[in-house]
């Protein structure tokens, strides 16, 4: 009898531990079918709940008045990677000529689709008001059972290939619709933010600015296990040194960036936002291994439950960090009836477009000289 009770207790403890780690592991590409079965075995069927009314109206109008197109983009093969199809949704705003429009690329998180991300962020409504197109690339369920991007794996058959597919899609859309190639902007949530960071490092000439919501810090994770460690605890190595090791002697043109993170995020620890900001300051020539360079203007503002840190060059914000109180792992100020979106905090979509709308990528942008940039305030 004692052996039987011990065996039952051990089984229940294993099941409990599996459940505790499921939410974080679903961001990673290393999940196996076996681990998913263990987690599912511990779940009890929940009673069906009546649909909640959104506190951030209007939910049904998330598709707005413009044109919503679903399509598949054929990504050309390379010697290292076979051809593939990348599904996407494209929103063209009502009342605006398509040619010359800016384009915002929205990368969803795990367990999300193009439709859920469009609905939860309400970015299409903003597109109608401000006049820009939005594209929502969608990760394949064949590539990952929870539709997570492989943000931590730069190989061509994983995250590196996914990043290349995004670039190929953007190039094709610019050619087809005549979007303004100097005003292509990149935003991502969670795993989508991780892939957006990878795109920032590898394809900076394609994007004018980036916004990273609830994303992991860059450079240390290279497997499912190490990615989980970064998500939970942040980087163990010095963030700026990791960035410099990754870039090596390659010049980088810099990338203005907005980082948004909830203080109550238990999936991607908030320390990731601080470390990511340090890396972006270095990427834009505003900091070195010793910290923010002398002469760089910086200021902080507290507004209705969130704190904004700005770092500027020549009076213009180049890197901005927004920390949102009481926000968990969710899109700030979104439609809280959609998973991974919360009514808590400022409207992240509006905040992102406000940041994006001031910059464009063109020849005048140039390559950041990290030594010369130190004195610009």
N, C-alpha and C positions, 0 to 999 in steps of 0.2 A: 504493500500500500504506500509506504514512504517513497519508494522509487517511482511509482506512478504519479504521486502528487508532485514530486520534483520535476518529472518530465513535463507535466502539464504546465507548471509554473514557468519553466524555461521556454516552452513554446509560446506562451502568452507574452513574455518579455520580448522575445524576438519579434513577434508581430507588432508590439507597441513601438519598438525602436524603428521598425521599417516604416510605420506610419509617420513617425516624427520627421523622418528624413525625406519623405516622398516629395513634398512641395519644392524643396530646393533642388533635388536631383532631376526634376522634370525639366529644368533649364538646360540640362546637359545632354549631349549626344551619346553618351556612353551607357544609357539605360538599356538593360537587357529585358527580353520578354519575361524571363524568370523573375527578375526583381519587381516587374510590374504586377505579376500574378501574386507575389507575396503581399504587396501593398493592397491590391484589390481584395484579397481574401480577408483582410482585417476590417474592411468597410462594411457597415451595416446600412441597409437601404434606408434613405431618409424619406420622411413623408413628403408628398408633393406639396409645394407651396404655391399660393396664388401669386401671379405676376405683380411685382411692385410697381407703383407709379414713380417715374423718375422725378427726383428733386431738382434736376437741372434740365428744365424743359427747353425745347421740345424734342423728345426722343424720336418720334416718328419722322420728324423733319430732318434727321441726320443725313438723309439722301438729298435734301435740299432741292432746288429748282433746276439745277443743271443736268448734264448728261453723264450717266454712269455706265461705263463700258467694262465688261469682263473679257479677257483675252489671254492667249498664251504666247509667250515670246520664245522663239527658237534660238537658243544660245549656241553659237558655233562651237564645234569641237576644237581642241588643241592637242598637241602631241601628248600632253599629260592628262587630259580630261576629255571624256566622251561628250558628245552633244547632249543637250537636255532641254526641257521645256520649263520655263518659269511662268507660272500663272500670275496674273496681276489684275487689279481693278484701277481704272483711270477715271478721274472725275474732272469734267470740263465745266467751268462755272457758267451760270446763266448770265446773259447780258454782256459778255466780253468776247471780243475777237480772239480766236485761239492763237493765231500767229503772234509771236513775241511775248507770250505769257511767261512769267516765272513758273518753275516746276518745283514742288515739294515732294520729296521721296519719303514715305512713311514705312518704317520697318517694325512690324508687330512683334510681340513677345510670344512666349510659349503658350500653348493651348489657346491661341487666338487665330482668327482668320482675317482676311481683308475686310469682310463685312463687319465683323465685330470691332475691329480697330477703327474703321470709319465711323461706326455708330457711337462707340464709346468716347472718342476724342472730339467728335462733331467738327472735324477739320473742314468738311465740305461746306458747312454753313459759313465758316470764315472765308473760304475760297470765293463764295458768291459775293460776300461783302467787299473783299479786298482785291479780287481779281487775280487769282493764280490757279494753276492746275495742280492736282494731287494724284500721285501714283502710289498704289499699295501693293508692292510685291508680296507674294504669298509662298511661304515655305511648303514643300510637298510633304504629305503624310508618309510617303515612301522614304523620303530622306530622313525623317525623324517622326516617331509615332505621336509626339505631342507638338509637331510643327515648330520645333525650336531651331533657330539658326545655330550653326556650329562656330560661334564667335571666337572660341579659344583655339581652334585648329586651323592653321594657315595652309594646310595642304590643299592641292588643287582638287582633290576629290572630297573635300569637306568645306570648311569656312572660306578658304582661299578661292575655291571654285564658286561658292555662293556670292562672294564679293564681286568676282569677275562677271557673274551673270547679271548682277544689279547694274554694273557699269554698261554692259552690253545693252540692257533694256533701256537705260537712260539715253544712250547714243541713238538707239533706234527711234525712240519717241521724239527726240529733238529733230531728227531727220524727217520723220513722218508728219509732225504737226507744226514744226517751225518754232518750238519753244525757245526762249532766250537761254542759250548755253552758258552765259555769264551769270545767270541767276537760277542755278539749280541748287537746292538746299536739301539737307539730309537730316532726318530725325528718327529716333528709335526708342523703344521701350524695352527695358530688361535685356533679354537676349538680342533683341533688335538693336538696342543701344550698343551692345558689345560688337555686333557686326558693323554698325555705323562707325565705331572707333577704328576698326580694322580698315574700313574704306578710307577713313581720314588719313591713315598712315600710308596706305598703298596707292591710293588714287586721288591725291589731293587736288590735282588740276581739274577734276570733273565737278567739284562742289565749291560753292562760295562760303557756306557756313554749315555748322553741325549743331544739333541739339540732342543731348544724351539724358534720357529720363530713366532713373533707377537702374543705371548700368554699372557693370564691373570695371575696375581699374585695368589698365592695359599692361601686357608684356610678360607676366609671370605664368599664367595658365597655359598649358599646352596639352592637357589631357582632361578627361572627365573628372578625375580625382583632384587634380590641382585646381581646376576651375571651381569646384565645389569649395575648396579651401579659401580661394580668393573671395568668393561670394560671401562666405561666412565671416571671414576675419580681415579681409583686405590683403594688400601685398605684404609679404614678409621682407622683401628687399626694398631698397630705397627707390621710390617711384621715378625720379628724374634719371637716375643711373640706368634703370631698366629701359627707359625711353631712348637714351643715348646709345645703349648697346644695340637696340633694335635698329635704329637709324644708321648707325655707323658713320661713314663719311658722306653719306648721301645728303644732298641739300633738300630741304623741305620748304615749300612756299608759305607755311603757316596756315592756320585755319581758325578764324573766330569761332568761339564755342560757347554754348549755354549748357550748364549742367543743372539738372533738377533732381532732387532726391527727398524722400520722406524720412523724417527723423525716427519713425516707428517701423521702418522697413526691417523685417526679420528674414527676408529671403536674400537680399543683397544688402549687406551691412552698410550703414551710412558712411563709414570710414572710406569706402570706395569712392564716394563723391569728392572727399577732400584730396585723396591721392590722385584721382583723375584730373582734378583742377590743377594740381601742381604740375602734372605732365603736360597739360594744355598750355599753361603759362610758359613752360620751357619751349614747347613746340612753336609758340608765337614770339619767342625772343624776349619775353617779359620777366623771365627768371632763369637762374642757373642752379647749380648744385647747392649753392649757399642760401638760396631763397629768392624772393622777389628783388629784382635789380633796383638800385638807387635811381630815383627819378621817375619810376613808374607810378602813375596816379592810381590810387585805390580808395574806395570808400564802401561803407556798409549802410544799409537802410533796413529798418524793421517795419513791416506792413501787414497788419491783420493776420497774424499767425504764421508768417514766413519771413525769413531773413535773406536779403540779397547782398552778395559781395560782388563788387565790380572792380575790374582791373583794366585800365585804359591806356591807350597810346594816342597822343595828340588830341586829347579830349574826348575820344570815342571809345566806348567799351569794346574790348577785344575778347576778354574771357569773363564770364559771369556765372556765379554759383548761387542757386536758389535752394535753401533748405526749408522744408515745409513741416511745421509742427503737426503732430497727431496724424500724419499720413503714413499708411503702410505701403506695401508693394503694389502701387496702383498709380494710374495717370491722374495727376492733380486737376481738380476742377472739372472732371469729366462726368459722364452719365453713369451714376452709381448703380443702375440696373444691369449694366454690362460688366461681367467679371473683369477684374484688374483695372477698373476705373472707379474713381471716387469723387464725390461732391466736395470733399475736404480740400481746402487750399485754393490758390489762385487758378484761373483758367490757363492751364499749361499751353493749350493750342494758341490762344491769343498772345500769351507771353512769348512763345516761340516765333510767331510770325512778326511780332513787333521787333524782335531781335534780328530776324532774317532780313527784313525789308530795308535795312540801312546799308547792306553790303552787296557787292557783286564781285565775281571772280573775272579778272581781265588781265591783260598784259601788264598793266600798271601795278598790279598787286606785287609782282616780283617775288624773288626768293629772299626769305628772312636771313639777314646777316646777324647771327646771334650775338656777336661781339659789338657791332655797331648799334644794334637795337636797344642797348642798355640805357642810353640816355634819353630815349624818347618818352615824354610824359604827357 
